Amino acid sequence: MRSEATRASGGAAGGPAARELQGAGDAGRAVRERPFAGRPFFCSWSGGKDAYLALQRAVAAAGRPGALLSMLEQDGTRSRGHGLPLATLEAQAAALGLPLVTRATTWDDYEGHFLDALDELRSKGVEIGVFGDIDLEPHREWVERVCGSAGMAPRLPLWKEPRRTLLDELLASDVRATIVAVKSDRLDATFLGRELDRHLIADLEAAGVDACGEEGEYHTMVTDAPLFARPVALVSSGVTERDGCHLLDIVPTRAGSPAPGTTPTSDRLATAANDPADRQPSNVKGQA
């Protein structure tokens, strides 16, 4: 765990901690597509580990973060990719010191609303879209097509990287991410609420699933990371099932204070949630 002094030195994107990341490691390895350095980008934001790592690598390659983009359920209360409450996404964006751009949409209108958001970002000078996909070709093809339509360059910093390379980098960076959803035909509900560590990775591999969950076997929420100025608190009110998935019932709380009758998933997590009836935890194009 990083010290409070480290946080005070500027953990947010663009602060001293971010500048340290920019100069650390091999930027050529982190982001293979060029040019990148110095150009403003948005990060397609699910709130999970892959989106965060893509953002961190883009910052390390001297990209200039301009915004996060999250697609929401039609009622606008939670993300379409991971089912995270809007307030949780807003808390993550605040911890990163970045504006959050959102669009509420149905599945049928998803692409149109995504393109509308890209047009808004492009009008503000954003040139690049950063995505956390690893090796799903249909996702990459979709990302390249929509970014091209908006006059933007797509970047996929995690593309074709070995799973262990990505997971080791997350752990070495002290990224804290918790499982919030699993496919019930691939993993049981005991995986919910577990924080990413080497024991969890071993258990995922032993269960025969993709260790990064690239096929949507599980989804995470990042609660703390080097680019966060402060951790994001969560509280869980229980577990629910929907559309063949086990999910943490996540409901936002104020100032990290647990709501009455809820149980923290760990000493630093406070998960809380709105009605999970319409949650869709499967992978969504552009929201890894």
Secondary structure, DSSP 8 states (H G I E B T S, - for coil): ---HHHHHTT-STTSHHHHHHHHSS-HHHH--SSS-TT-EEEEE--SSHHHHHHHHHHHHTT-EEEEEEEEE-TTSSBBTTT--BHHHHHHHHHHHT--EEEEE--STTHHHHHHHHHHHHHHTT--EEE----S-HHHHHHHHHHHHHTT-EEE-TTTT--HHHHHHHHHHTT-EEEEEEEETTTS-GGGTT-B-SHHHHHHHHHTTS-TT-TTSSEEEEEEE-TT-SS-----EEEEEEETTEEEEEE---GGG---TT-B-SBTTB----S-GGG---S--TT--
